[in-house]
């Protein structure tokens, strides 16, 4: 019923005027991948399917540690490698690899194992959300609101992500030489908006540019458990 009410409102107000509400609590799936990794194309193909789902926010973070073998990944950023390493440290792991998916900030799984990933998505989707998040964009201004749905006594990270919905790449060198691969939800920017004390509601407004989708993620330090996500496309 709630979705029907929002659809009717959208018909009169325009979709851009509506906030993206986190009470639908899509599950965050992060794929760590590289154009230089021969094991990654099946995970990239699976990512194309995840990117079409409304119950999932699937984000591809391209890492740079395979660039040395002959094909620099045009989407790779050192800070994505750093984020993956931080997950490994938080989980007590000694190494990182591609393709890796991290579901809900907690579950680490091989990215080309769709059945395992889907099981974890269902597991996290069944959880009661701890935080509600809303987004509203008016021109170049983005307003983020959040409130805790249960007592939380630790500061949380509020992060904003922009991504490119898709791009096809012909790879000419390296382990995937000669392949043309379709990539989806390619993260171009990931930044910290700030810390939030969830004992009081959050409302903050900032400037954004361009028409790339916007994702906001509320997460425990670590990086750890993802407590809420919201998206404007």
Buried (B, 14 or more C-beta within 10 A) or exposed (E): EEEEEBEEEEEEEEEEEBBBBBEBBBBBBBBBBBBBBBBBBEBBBBBBEBBEEEEBBBBBBBBBBBBEBBBBBEBBBEBBBEBBBBBBEBEEEEEBBBBBBBBBBBBBBBBBBBEBBBEBBEBBBEEEBBBBBBBBBEEEEBBBBBBBBEEBEEBBBBBBBBBBEBEEBEBEEBBBEEBEBEBBBBBEEBEEBBEBEBEEEBEEEEEBEEEBBBBBBBBBEBBBBBBBBBBBE
